[in-house]
């Protein structure tokens, strides 16, 4: 049940999901991922935003976006280009975009 009076984003270091492939940088346990996803859905989270993986990824599970935000460090990344996520709040809406560093 989504509470429309707040936009909820969970910020953390480790992702819950990162695309389709099981990798060592996200929760390995299917049961743990299901518990976290259930809580995010129940409390109406807009997104789970994580770092740790050096590259932009968006995975949508139900109504929750799971974002990894890339990296601002120069050099070789896991994939993609250096950058960061920019969130824009306008009244009761939220949008985001990836800003690539040149």
Phi, psi and omega per residue, in radians:
X1 nan 2.050 -3.081
X2 -1.517 2.223 3.057
X3 -1.519 1.910 -3.023
X4 -1.277 -0.111 -3.118
X5 -1.455 -0.182 -3.138
X6 -2.388 2.555 2.974
X7 -1.854 2.114 -3.040
X8 -1.878 2.208 3.052
X9 -2.243 2.247 3.068
X10 -1.671 2.183 3.117
X11 -1.911 2.254 -3.096
X12 -2.685 3.016 -3.134
X13 -1.450 -0.782 -3.049
X14 -1.701 2.396 3.074
X15 -1.343 2.697 3.005
X16 -1.502 -0.766 3.109
X17 -2.192 2.608 3.008
X18 -2.577 1.493 -3.126
X19 1.202 -2.733 -3.028
X20 -1.599 -0.490 -3.000
X21 -1.475 2.333 3.007
X22 -1.156 2.243 3.113
X23 -2.346 2.859 -3.051
X24 -1.289 -0.176 -3.050
X25 -1.694 0.218 3.075
X26 -2.348 2.981 3.125
X27 -0.980 2.157 -3.059
X28 -1.441 -0.510 -3.048
X29 -1.395 2.167 3.072
X30 -1.036 -0.680 -3.127
X31 -1.122 -0.729 3.117
X32 -1.146 -0.752 3.114
X33 -1.085 -0.706 3.128
X34 -1.135 -0.690 3.105
X35 -1.105 -0.828 3.141
X36 -1.094 -0.797 -3.134
X37 -1.076 -0.692 3.115
X38 -1.061 -0.757 3.112
X39 -1.149 -0.727 3.119
X40 -1.069 -0.775 3.112
X41 -1.121 -0.817 -3.074
X42 -1.046 -0.697 -3.070
X43 -1.709 0.192 2.990
X44 1.211 0.659 3.125
X45 -1.183 2.414 3.039
X46 -1.343 -0.772 -3.061
X47 -2.739 2.705 2.938
X48 -1.931 1.991 -3.047
X49 -1.976 2.105 -3.051
X50 -2.242 2.894 3.037
X51 -1.924 -2.254 3.049
X52 1.214 -0.808 3.125
X53 -1.630 2.284 -3.046
X54 -1.583 1.369 3.115
X55 2.943 2.666 -3.132
X56 -1.403 2.281 3.004
X57 -2.472 2.511 2.972
X58 -2.262 2.172 3.050
X59 -2.166 2.265 3.126
X60 -1.867 2.180 3.103
X61 -2.146 1.953 -3.005
X62 1.097 -2.254 3.136
X63 -1.681 0.056 -3.054
X64 -1.763 2.264 3.046
X65 -1.507 2.357 3.038
X66 -1.976 1.943 -3.042
X67 -2.012 2.366 2.857
X68 -1.868 2.430 -2.871
X69 -1.765 0.278 3.077
X70 1.351 -2.610 -3.123
X71 -2.709 2.618 3.098
X72 -1.783 -0.052 -3.123
X73 -1.326 2.439 3.075
X74 -1.259 2.775 3.083
X75 1.977 -2.966 -3.074
X76 -1.281 2.264 3.092
X77 -1.804 2.945 3.060
X78 -1.057 -0.657 3.041
X79 -2.955 2.767 3.083
X80 1.350 -2.915 -3.088
X81 -1.963 2.736 3.105
X82 -1.074 2.531 3.106
X83 3.032 -2.970 -3.120
X84 -2.592 2.889 3.084
X85 -1.610 2.365 3.074
X86 -2.029 2.051 3.113
X87 -1.719 2.398 3.101
X88 -2.134 2.101 3.104
X89 -1.753 2.303 3.085
X90 -2.440 1.864 -3.083
X91 0.965 -1.906 -3.104
X92 -1.911 0.402 3.128
X93 -2.195 2.826 -3.119
X94 -2.443 2.409 2.998
X95 -2.353 2.837 3.119
X96 -2.500 2.763 3.048
X97 -2.611 2.707 3.058
X98 -1.590 2.215 3.108
X99 -1.833 1.975 -3.107
X100 -1.427 2.408 3.069
X101 -1.521 2.428 3.127
X102 -1.671 nan nan
